[in-house]
């Protein structure tokens, strides 16, 4: 067990005093929100967000956070729809290419050489090569604030999943096999990722009656 002398302590308002901010390396690994949207003129946008997760079972609600009001936020606010696409090891390079800062009129599907697939219930298309995609309708867009009530230039988009596409190869006896698709997740630092592989999986059942949250 470490002692207090062995611990690095800092107050974020005063800086971390390290080579790189450790915050997103500690809250890790994080699923990647690979978000597809359409602008009012029908231009496709595809962008990855490292602050992403699921927040409710029924109805299923997911959310992603955009630091600065980027194209994705403007698009989903206007249209009320988006898709989420699972990023796997095979798609890592293309996902990274869609993180480039480009003009709003640039189509990131084309930029990354990705084929798009039509959605059934929403207008934004899906990444055809992604083994799992969610079709979503926006439920809330929340602007974050600090403890003093000052509004931040950070926006959290919540969307209800209204349609789910799953490659049948990853369904085993009716159970989705998380590791089989080799998803990648964001860790920390300027370029840290981790691949989830089958040999990293283990099972641990909750106690009976345990809270699901």
C-alpha positions as CSV (number, residue, x, y, z in Angstrom):
1,X,0.0,0.0,0.0
2,X,1.3,3.4,-1.0
3,X,1.7,6.2,1.5
4,X,0.7,9.9,1.0
5,X,4.4,10.6,0.3
6,X,4.1,8.2,-2.7
7,X,1.1,10.1,-4.2
8,X,1.2,12.9,-6.6
9,X,-1.5,15.4,-5.6
10,X,-2.7,18.4,-7.6
11,X,-5.6,20.8,-7.9
12,X,-6.7,20.9,-11.5
13,X,-7.3,24.7,-11.4
14,X,-3.6,25.1,-10.6
15,X,-2.3,22.7,-13.3
16,X,-1.2,19.1,-13.0
17,X,2.6,19.6,-13.0
18,X,3.1,16.6,-15.3
19,X,4.3,16.1,-18.9
20,X,0.7,15.4,-20.0
21,X,-2.7,15.9,-18.3
22,X,-3.4,12.5,-16.7
23,X,-7.2,12.9,-16.4
24,X,-8.2,11.1,-19.6
25,X,-5.6,8.4,-19.0
26,X,-7.1,7.7,-15.6
27,X,-10.7,7.6,-16.9
28,X,-9.8,4.8,-19.3
29,X,-10.2,2.9,-21.5
30,X,-13.2,4.8,-22.9
31,X,-15.4,3.7,-25.8
32,X,-15.1,5.8,-28.9
33,X,-18.2,7.7,-30.1
34,X,-17.8,7.5,-33.9
35,X,-20.7,9.8,-34.8
36,X,-22.2,10.2,-38.2
37,X,-24.5,13.2,-38.9
38,X,-25.9,15.3,-41.7
39,X,-25.8,19.1,-42.0
40,X,-28.8,21.0,-43.3
41,X,-27.5,20.8,-46.9
42,X,-27.1,17.0,-46.7
43,X,-23.3,16.9,-46.3
44,X,-22.2,13.9,-44.4
45,X,-20.0,14.3,-41.3
46,X,-18.2,11.5,-39.4
47,X,-16.2,12.2,-36.3
48,X,-14.8,10.3,-33.3
49,X,-15.4,11.4,-29.7
50,X,-13.4,10.0,-26.8
51,X,-15.9,11.1,-24.2
52,X,-18.7,8.6,-25.0
53,X,-20.7,6.0,-23.2
54,X,-24.1,4.4,-22.5
55,X,-26.4,5.9,-19.8
56,X,-29.6,4.0,-19.7
57,X,-31.0,0.5,-20.5
58,X,-34.7,1.1,-21.4
59,X,-34.9,3.0,-23.5
60,X,-31.3,2.7,-24.4
61,X,-29.6,6.1,-24.3
62,X,-26.1,6.9,-25.3
63,X,-24.2,10.2,-25.1
64,X,-21.0,11.9,-26.4
65,X,-19.3,15.1,-25.2
66,X,-17.9,17.6,-27.6
67,X,-15.3,20.1,-26.3
68,X,-16.0,23.1,-28.5
69,X,-19.2,23.3,-30.5
70,X,-18.1,21.2,-33.4
71,X,-19.9,20.2,-36.6
72,X,-21.4,17.1,-35.1
73,X,-23.2,19.1,-32.4
74,X,-24.5,21.7,-34.8
75,X,-25.7,19.0,-37.2
76,X,-27.5,16.8,-34.6
77,X,-29.1,19.9,-33.0
78,X,-30.5,20.9,-36.3
79,X,-31.6,17.4,-37.5
80,X,-32.2,15.6,-34.2
81,X,-30.6,12.4,-35.5
82,X,-27.2,10.7,-35.6
83,X,-25.7,7.2,-35.8
84,X,-23.0,5.7,-33.7
85,X,-20.5,3.2,-35.2
86,X,-18.3,0.7,-33.3
87,X,-14.6,1.3,-34.0
88,X,-12.6,-2.0,-34.3
89,X,-8.9,-2.6,-34.8
90,X,-9.5,-3.0,-38.6
91,X,-11.0,0.5,-38.7
92,X,-8.5,2.3,-36.5
93,X,-6.7,4.0,-39.3
94,X,-9.9,5.3,-40.9
95,X,-11.3,6.4,-37.6
96,X,-8.1,8.4,-37.0
97,X,-8.4,10.0,-40.4
98,X,-11.9,11.2,-39.6
99,X,-10.5,13.1,-36.6
100,X,-8.8,15.6,-38.9
101,X,-9.9,19.3,-38.5
102,X,-11.4,20.0,-41.9
103,X,-14.0,22.5,-43.3
104,X,-17.7,21.7,-42.7
105,X,-18.2,20.9,-46.4
106,X,-15.7,18.1,-46.3
107,X,-17.2,14.6,-46.3
108,X,-15.2,12.5,-43.9
109,X,-16.6,9.2,-45.3
110,X,-14.9,10.2,-48.6
111,X,-11.8,11.6,-46.8
112,X,-11.2,8.2,-45.0
113,X,-12.2,6.0,-48.0
114,X,-15.2,4.6,-46.1
115,X,-18.3,3.0,-47.6
116,X,-21.5,4.2,-46.1
117,X,-24.6,2.1,-45.5
118,X,-28.2,3.5,-45.3
119,X,-30.0,3.6,-42.0
120,X,-33.6,2.4,-41.7
121,X,-35.1,5.0,-39.3
122,X,-32.8,8.0,-39.4
123,X,-31.2,9.9,-42.3
124,X,-27.5,9.9,-41.3
125,X,-25.8,6.9,-42.8
126,X,-23.7,4.2,-41.0
127,X,-20.1,3.1,-41.5
128,X,-20.7,-0.1,-43.6
129,X,-17.6,-1.9,-42.3
130,X,-18.5,-1.3,-38.7
131,X,-19.9,-4.5,-37.1
132,X,-22.3,-2.6,-34.9
133,X,-24.2,0.6,-35.5
134,X,-26.9,2.5,-33.5
135,X,-29.5,4.7,-35.1
136,X,-30.2,7.5,-32.6
137,X,-32.6,10.4,-32.1
138,X,-31.5,13.3,-29.9
139,X,-33.2,13.5,-26.5
140,X,-31.1,16.3,-24.9
141,X,-28.2,18.6,-25.6
142,X,-26.6,19.9,-22.4
143,X,-24.1,22.6,-22.1
144,X,-21.7,21.9,-19.2
145,X,-21.0,24.4,-16.4
146,X,-18.4,24.6,-13.7
147,X,-18.9,24.8,-9.9
148,X,-19.3,28.5,-10.1
149,X,-22.1,28.2,-12.7
150,X,-19.9,29.5,-15.6
151,X,-20.9,27.9,-18.9
152,X,-18.2,25.9,-20.6
153,X,-17.6,25.5,-24.3
154,X,-18.5,21.8,-23.9
155,X,-21.7,20.1,-25.1
156,X,-23.1,16.7,-24.2
157,X,-25.4,15.1,-26.7
158,X,-27.8,12.4,-25.5
159,X,-29.6,10.2,-28.0
160,X,-32.1,7.4,-27.7
161,X,-31.1,4.3,-29.7
162,X,-34.1,3.5,-32.0
163,X,-32.4,1.0,-34.2
164,X,-29.5,-1.4,-33.8
165,X,-27.4,-3.2,-36.5
166,X,-25.2,-6.1,-35.4
167,X,-23.1,-8.3,-37.7
168,X,-24.4,-11.8,-37.0
169,X,-20.9,-13.2,-36.8
170,X,-20.6,-11.7,-33.3
171,X,-23.8,-13.2,-31.9
172,X,-23.0,-16.5,-30.1
173,X,-26.1,-18.4,-28.9
174,X,-28.0,-15.1,-28.8
175,X,-25.3,-13.2,-26.8
176,X,-23.2,-10.5,-28.3
177,X,-19.5,-11.3,-28.0
178,X,-17.9,-8.0,-27.1
179,X,-14.3,-9.1,-27.7
180,X,-14.8,-11.0,-31.0
181,X,-14.9,-7.8,-33.0
182,X,-11.6,-6.5,-31.5
183,X,-13.0,-3.1,-30.5
184,X,-10.5,-0.3,-29.7
185,X,-10.9,2.2,-26.9
186,X,-9.2,5.5,-26.1
187,X,-6.7,5.6,-23.2
188,X,-4.7,8.7,-22.6
189,X,-1.8,10.8,-23.7
190,X,-1.7,12.3,-27.2
191,X,-2.3,9.1,-29.0
192,X,-3.1,6.2,-26.6
193,X,-5.5,3.4,-27.5
194,X,-6.1,-0.2,-26.4
195,X,-7.4,-3.2,-28.3
196,X,-9.9,-5.5,-26.5
197,X,-9.1,-9.1,-27.4
198,X,-10.8,-12.3,-26.4
199,X,-7.8,-13.4,-24.3
200,X,-8.4,-10.3,-22.1
201,X,-12.0,-11.3,-21.2
202,X,-13.1,-12.8,-17.9
203,X,-16.5,-13.4,-16.3
204,X,-17.6,-12.3,-12.8
205,X,-21.3,-12.5,-12.0
206,X,-23.0,-9.9,-9.8
207,X,-24.4,-10.9,-6.4
208,X,-28.1,-11.7,-6.5
209,X,-30.1,-8.5,-6.4
210,X,-27.1,-6.2,-7.1
211,X,-27.9,-2.8,-8.6
212,X,-27.5,-2.6,-12.4
213,X,-25.9,0.7,-13.1
